[in-house]
């Protein structure tokens, strides 16, 4: 481990924090100026921006002949986004999950996760598979934007009242007001662009330094993609989400995480499969363990979100502990350590089943309470 690698890590971290602050400020202000909700901005603009490091890393890895790194980056990032990023964000401030996320966006994330697993069963995500993932992502974006605009148009009844009598503020607004609004939008866009640039550069520096350190220990491409690169490229989501919840933008944080996972599968994995010659190969270890775990983690978010539509601190703690256990398993498997067998037995035979039963019981209990309130 060289001094240059450590400096790269530190520089990347500083840029990530600065980029996350700029992106959150610009996106939140843009949402207010454009009349869009923070949730929709988080699901679209912010999630696409914070997924750009994954896109750059995966496409570059596939084109340079490292498909394990490309697939491991997407799968590992999605696991890290829910267990690590969402967990740490909930530790900072308990996260409120809106009913729209539960009804629509989390199921979309689960469906794309299952589809990615099905497409990878033959050991390859082909060019046609990539086109399908991109098409589904495009359809999701179109529906999300249309629903957002429809909700905004239905919200203000004052416009109709203004049309019948005195002119509305918008109709009588002077040119100076419109010019000020235009300058505000331009400033917000510049902040978002600067934030994205700092996030991408910071993630690249951090991933480069971490990869150099991991490679010096003889770690494989898949393991580096699932751990070092996945965490590194998820740091934009982490920085953005933590800053968002500290600034009171909880919807922006949740939308960022769920939207980033959707973008990772639809855009990152899909576009990488399109640009890579012959698609991208999928390591059997990823098909048998990591991809199913990505689906399980996505499913685990649904009952947690149903428990009062609030992700509490203890649930965030549970997510972080599960992520640390997952990283420990990947590292033990890569090194073929003697502790792998008892650790796997404990995880598969006790910890994961108990956690699953716990989450299902919580969801059932909350649904029972809601039905009781409705009957009363």
N, C-alpha and C positions, 0 to 999 in steps of 0.2 A: 504494500500500500504506500503510494508516493504522496508527497506534499501537494503536488498538482491536483491529484484526485480529491483530496480534502478541500482544497480551495474551490474546485468546481462545485462541490456539494454546497459549500457555504454561499457562494455567489448565486447558485440556483435557488437556494432557499430565500435569499433576500429579494430576488427578482419576483419570485412567486408571491410573496407577501405584498409587494408593491403593486403587482399586476392584479391580484385579487381585489385589493382596495379600489383601484381605478375602475375595474370592471363592474363591481357591485354598485359603486356610486353612479356610473354612467347608465347602467341597465335600469336601476331603480328610478332614476330621474327620467329616463326615456319612457318607461312604462307610464309614469304619471303624466308626462307631456302628451303622449300619444293616446291616452285614455285606455291603455291595456292593463290587465292585472299583472302583478308581480309573478304570479304562478305561470301565466302564459309566456312571459318574457323569459322566465327561468327554464321552461320546457323547450323553448326554441332558441332564442339568441344566445343566452348564457350557456346552455348545455352544448350547443354547437361550438361555441368559442372554447369552452373548457375541454372539449373532446378533440380539438385540433392537435394537441401533442400526440394522442393515441393514433390519429390518422397519419401524421408524419412518421412516427416510429414504425407502425405496422407496414405501411406502404414501402418505406425504405428497406425494412427487413425482408419483406417478400421479394422485392426486386434484387436484393443483394444475395439471395439464396439462403435466407434464414427463416423458413416458414414457421418453425417452432416458436421463434421470438414473436412473429406477427400474431399468431393465434393466441399464444400465451399472454401477450400484452392485452388483448381484448378481453379474454376470459378473466385474467387476473385483475384487470381494472374494474370490471363489473362486480366481481366479488369484493374488491377493496372499497368500491364506491358505497355499497350498502353496509357492509360490516364495519369498515374502518371509518369512512367519511361520515356516513349517517350516524354511526355510533358516537364518534367524537362530537359531532354537531349537537346531538341530543344531550351529551354530557355538559356542554356549554349552556344551552337553553333547551328545555323540553320542546319538541317540535310538534306543532299543530298540523295535522294532515287534513286537507279539505276533502269534502265528499266527492268532488270531481276527480281528484287523484285516485281515490279508492275505486270509483266506478269505472273509470276509463283508462287512465294512464298506467297505473300499476298492472292491470290485466294486459295491456298492450306490451309492456316490458316482459311480462311472464310469457306471453305468446311468442314473441320474437326469440326469447331465450330457448324455449322448447324447439322452435323451428331451427335455430342454429345447431342444436344437438342432433336433430333428425337429419339435417343436411350433411353433417360431419360423420355420420355413421359409416359411410363408405370410405372414409379416410381422406376425403378431398372436398373442399368447398370450391366448386367449379365456377367458371365464368358465368354460366347460366344461373347458378345459385346466387352469385353476387348481384346480378341484374334483378333477380326476384327480391332480394333484401333491400336494394335501393328503391325499387318500385313501391314496396310496402312502406318504407320510410317516407317517401314523397306523398303517398296517400294519407299517412298519419298527419303530416305537417299541414296539408291542405285542409283536412277536417278540423284540426286544432285551431287554425287561423280563422276559418269560417265560423266556427262556434264562438270564438272569442269576439269577432266583430258583430255577430248576431246578438250576443249577450250585451255588448256595449250599446248597440242600437236600441235594444229593448229597454235599457235601464233608465235613461233620463226622460221622464214624462214632461219636463218643463219645456222641451222643444216644441211639443204639440200646442201647449198653451200659448207660447210666444207667437206661433204662427197665426193664431186666431186673433190676437190683439196687438200689443206693442211689439216692435221688433226685438229679436233676441240679442243677447250680448255679442254672439258670434257675428250676427248680421251687421250690427252697428259698430263693431270694433274698428278702431282706426288702423291705418296701415302700420303705424308704429308698433301696435300690439302684435300684429302678424309678423313683423320683422323681428321683434324680440323673441317670439315663439320659434321662428326659424333658426335664430342664433342659438337658442337653448337646445334645439334638436341637434344642430351641428356640433355643439360642444359635447352633448351626451354621446354622439356617435364617435367623436374624437377620443373621449375617455374610454369608451368600449374598445376602440381599435388599439389604443395604447395599452390598455389592460391585457388584451389578447396577445399583443406582441411581447409584453413582458412575461406573461405566463408561458408562452411557447418557448421563448429563449431560456427562461429559468428552468423549465422542465427538461429542455435539451441538455443544459449544463449539468443539472443534477443527475440525469440518467447517464450521461457520459461518464461522470465521475464514479457513480455507483457501479456501472457496468465494468469499468476498469478494475475496480476493487474485487468484484465478484469473479471476473474472468481470471484474475491472478490466483484464485483459489480453485480453478478448474471446474467451475459450475457450468452445466449445460445450457443451451439456448432456451429450452422450454422452461427450465427452472428460473433463469434470469428474467424471462418474460413474465412468468407468473408472480414473481416476488419483487425484485429490484425495479425492473422497468414498469411493472404494473403500478406499484406504489408511487414511483416517480411521476408517471404520467397522470396519476390520480391526485397528485398534490394540487394542481389547479382547482379541481373540484373541492378539495379539502380547504384550501385557502379561501376560495370564494364562498363556500357554505358557512364556514366558521365566522368570517367577517359579516356575512349576511345576517346570521342569527344574532350576532352582537349588535347589529344596527337595527334589529327589529323587523327584518325582512325574512320571516320564517318560510313563507310561501316560495320565495325566490330560492332558498336553500333546498327545500324538498323538490321543487320543480327542476332545479339544476341536477340533482342526483338522479332522479328518475329519467329525465330527459337525456342525460349523458349516457346512461345505460342503453337507452333506445338508439341514440346516435352511434354508440360504439358498435352495436350489432348491425344496424341498417347501413350506416355510412362507412364506418371504418372497416368492418369485416367485408361488407359488400363491395366497396370501392377497391379494397386491396385485392379481392378475388378477381375483379374485372381487369385491373392493370397488370397483375402478375401473370406471366405466361403460363397458360394451362391451369389457372386457379392456384390455390394454396393447399399444400398437404397438411393434414392434421395428425399429430402424433397419437398413437394408440393410447398412451397414458392420459392424454387430454380427453379422448373420447370416453374412456372407461371411468375417469374420476373427476377431472376438473370441470368439464362441460356439464355433467349431471349435478355437480356441486353448485355451479352457477345457477342452474334452474332451481335447485332447492333453496338457495339463498333468496332468489327472487320471490319464490312462494312464501318464504318465511316473513317477508315484508307485509304481505296481505293481512294475516291475522293480527300482527302488531299494529297496523294502521287502523284496524277495526276496533281495537280496545280504546274506545272513547275518542278515536281519531286523533290521538296524542301519543307521540313516541316519547316515553318518559326517560328519565336519567338511568333508571335501573335497566331498562330495555336497551339503551345505548351501551351500558356497561356490558350487558350480555353479548351484544354484537361485537364489541371490541375484543372480548375474551375469545369468542369463537374465531375471529380472524387471526388472532395470535396462535390459536391451536392449529388452524389451517396452515399458516406459514411454518410452524414447527413441524407439521407432518410432511410438507413438501421438502424441507431441508433434510429431515431425517431420511426420507425416501431417496433423495439425491445422493446422500453420503452413505446409504446402506448401513446406517448406524444400528447397533444392537438393540437400542431402545425402540426401534420402529415397531416391532411386533407387539409388545405390551401397550405402547401408545395407541396403535391402531385398534387394538382390542377394546381398550377403554373408551375411545372415541366412538367407534361403531356400535359397541355393545351397550354403552351406558349413557354417555354425555349427549350424543345427538338424539337418540330416541326420547330421553327424558325432556330435552329441550323442545322437541317437536310436540310431545304430548302437552307440555306446559303451554306452548303457544296456542294450540288448538283449544285447550280448556279455557284459556283467557278469552279467546274469540267467542266461544260458545256462551260463556258467562255474560259477556258484554251484549251479545245478540239477545240473550234471554232478558236482560234488564231493559233493553229497548222495546221488546215486545210487551213487557209488563207495563211500561210507561204508556205505550199506545193504547192498551186495553183500558187503562185507568182514564 
